[in-house]
Amino acid sequence: MASNRPYHVQWLVTRKCNYRCKGCNVWREQDTKELSTEEMIRGLDVLRELGVIDIVFSGGNPLLRDDIDEILGYASRFFVTTVYDNGSMALKKIDALRKADFVAISLDTLNQEKNDNFKGVKGSWKKAMQTIESLHEEGIRVGISPTISQSNMDEIASLTEYFAKKEIPVWYCLYSHDTAADSDQLFKIGKLDDKFEITDREAMVKLCDTLLEMKKKNSNILITTKTLNTIKRLYLDGERLWKCRALQNFFMIDHLGRVAGCHLRKPVASIFDLPNVWNSENFEDLRKVYRKCDRCIYLCYIVYSLHGSVRGNFQIVQDNWKSARLFWKRRLDFKPLSLAKQQ
């Protein structure tokens, strides 16, 4: 199990969403079905047994779940937990968020009208800005998570500088879209939108250089040097310096508890069956297929592939992430569920 220990999991805990983001299709294809609270807790115990360290709760909007308080309360006891919000629900769920290690607010620009247009909801920018400021004042580890696209690439540096100077961390997504590797993929996000597709490769390379320089002066820019250099190389000459480690370093879980290496792949197990199949020959065959995959540029998958091993985690520490101390505390404190049951 050591060579295939899944350090990172992203759990899409709901398909419900209250925004209408232009670059996303989730709000058009919502589903009210989702795992119960009891099933979520059972699933988290499975992840403990596998040795998972870091869990990201997303969706849809995970804060639309009525039981998010219980979920975060349990998860935060055993994992480094991050929860995403579009800025609309966090203040209503502030007591629940005190239990999380990080809260990521999706914000793509400092331009109010432009952001409202991106999100498809009037007033979304103002609400997000108020949420970020309030959570920060409350001592909750809040950061912003802009999606870099052709539509806002020229604003990312100024957006980053604005929040980093306020000691509010910034970590990034790259605009991408579903390039279905499987017809029955785990979780559909949306098809190509030409307004967001990054076509100015030279500008993207320059942005990577800018962020690399900014990182030297501010530790609140939470993207590693290795990741930025990898993205730079991708847009410079199309070379992919990583091999996908889906179903090895990381995997995805959807709102029904189905597991896949990434959201573009079809489900291969239930979360509750995962301990029985994780080291199976079938899973090892799937890992070999995924390592050859070059279909997507989802930034979280790139990061997990680059930094999912023990060595990769040390690189994060060396890169001076503020989260590193917390991450390693969790890792050192980690006690597999099977061992905990014996005591």
Steps between C-alpha positions, in 0.01 A plus 500: 500500500788739567574565130134568429406690811230754406605817677235719336127455445248738353144422605223658293250466783202652321378572150291795623610853414350846545707684237499492119868526413564546130786253484319223687210268428427368850209740562332378180522134606427500872413192701330502840621149583811476717649289777348527845694638796557148632630385163734799480648414841544137395673618186735721698594200715590314180728786398669488841566132450660566162730765648355809331641827637329779309131530403341771288122530528341648190198450279271674395518709811577279801365761741151436362501173693304532824745264674823671393566593865507132601705402197767764558502437873581133448736545205708769671591257777697282260579689179621831367165629379421760236148604408398704195231767481403751233473767769127468551472256792811530717368770734186296559716197584775680687485277809545192281792661319686561825562125496659498155870560442447708187205672333535579130281772352465502124576850372632565149542879475492826694256634243153480657299499178729248334495262796119516523487413131737205552292369791163566337366663819473874561667604825727193514821708500391723786387201704826313437714799598301547820531131577877495450550805722269371774653151512849650508406728790351200684833319477372234262762387247332639191660533160385581151508258210481674162464298183755622248344535157539703184239740640696598812862402435611864488346562845640203693822673610317806637235279662773294664688807621185654648422200721854383573582842646205454735650162600210319339637197313436448131495162328395445143297298256558485124201524273434166340201307377377146467697301247313181572736208533198284585143548382371441854757720676471549876405868505418731210610861526448650157602523136746737337422871523710703257486810723692317773727267303862619539623583150769760574777261595765773515295696753456185710877444504553862609241457776689196631823704505322783683359268766841335543649843578211594730541176694851604602355793693170364633433155645124541459523399134418133543624338185834325499792604286501154345134533404550844343801378302298200385213719378747738337657214307158375393408834344850567371541189288215263588718261700339330799756458777273284711332164477151476641487319835123458513391207716848500648585833665141623481146413401154653482173412672163627379181588687382138481820353641635376169878503455703578188859597438380837373162650412555428128518125563217261569439379857702192589382431856287617787677680784383220728664229286824690448717325764430165333600613151765767555792256458329283241643406162214683332589828674865459409403457136289816520793694648713403201232631265464827690878563502486517121201737494559849357141620462469768769677791668299515823740674735408299809583176317834645388584602857396164644705318237808715563477504880311187599797297623704538820767677299237722342367598841851600610517722193187678622663556837817631335289737294393676822127441479325631809299179495809283521535502879136405540527235229794330664345523845203307363732250336701439817184479710336262250386172646342248260149399597604137520761589765264731686248217534762280665568751777 
